[in-house]
């Protein structure tokens, strides 16, 4: 961490959460859905391939890649219909929070931080999951995938999140699990902490972060030490 980042941490007033793989334990579910999707067309799909090439990408990006790589006999819209049916089933079952999520949300709320969700997920899915997990009321605002033109690593979703709560990007801390999310936060001029899920970021992305932590509850300790 640079000395500048160490000093400026005291100015943080807004914490922005990614959803999938960061706040909720969903990446393995996405792999399972993609594996079933490709199996329908007679293709195998390993967790290693998911982590290397698809983890952290949008649904549209992944279906597009699948169609191209495996020469699937479907259109993008047809693929999206199939995978969205699987996503709806998983959403209704409920997706658990990641370790330390509730504790961190409690800490942020008690200490007066603005709390924002910034996700590429669709609104209905995200809100259903947050409500089922009992944490929807913690958030002062939410930004969903259809509200921005360009997804991560473009900064749009995080800049929109800051704008919704009238926060300066310089006072925002982003919590992310993916390389695309790290780059998006950096491009937005925000500090970012990475809590990796299935994939550890490479060196080029690590140097863009303020810290790499193992779980969300470690963010509490991080913030306390710098208040």
ZIWO-V953067 format. One record per backbone hydrogen bond with DSSP energy under -0.5 kcal/mol. CO is the residue of the C=O (numbers start at 1). NH is the residue of the N-H. If there is no record, write none. Layout:
co=(CO/CO)
nh=(NH/NH)
//
This chain:
co=(2/3/4/5/7/8/9/13/14/15/15/16/17/19/19/19/23/24/24/26/27/28/29/30/31/32/33/34/35/36/37/38/38/39/46/47/48/49/50/50/54/58/59/60/61/62/63/64/65/66/67/67/72/75/76/77/78/79/80/81/82/83/84/85/86/87/88/89/90/96/98/99/100/101/102/103/104/105/106/107/108/109/114/115/115/116/117/121/122/123/124/125/126/127/128/129/130/130/131/135/136/141/143/144/145/151/155/155/156/157/158/159/160/161/162/162/163/168/169/171/171/172/173/174/174/175/176/177/178/179/180/181/182/183/184/185/186/191/192/192/193/193/194/194/199/202/202/203/205/206/211/211/213/215/216/216/217/217/218/219/220/221/222/223/224)
nh=(6/7/8/9/10/11/12/114/173/17/116/175/118/22/23/24/98/21/26/30/31/32/33/34/35/36/37/38/39/40/41/41/43/42/50/51/52/53/54/55/57/62/63/64/65/66/67/68/69/70/71/72/74/79/80/81/82/83/84/85/86/87/88/89/90/91/92/93/94/25/101/216/104/105/106/107/108/109/110/111/113/112/15/140/141/17/143/145/126/127/128/129/130/131/132/133/135/136/134/138/139/117/119/147/148/154/158/159/160/161/162/163/164/165/165/167/166/171/172/13/14/191/16/176/193/18/195/197/182/183/184/185/186/187/188/190/189/174/210/211/176/195/196/213/197/205/206/207/208/209/194/213/196/218/219/220/220/221/222/223/224/225/226/226/227)
//
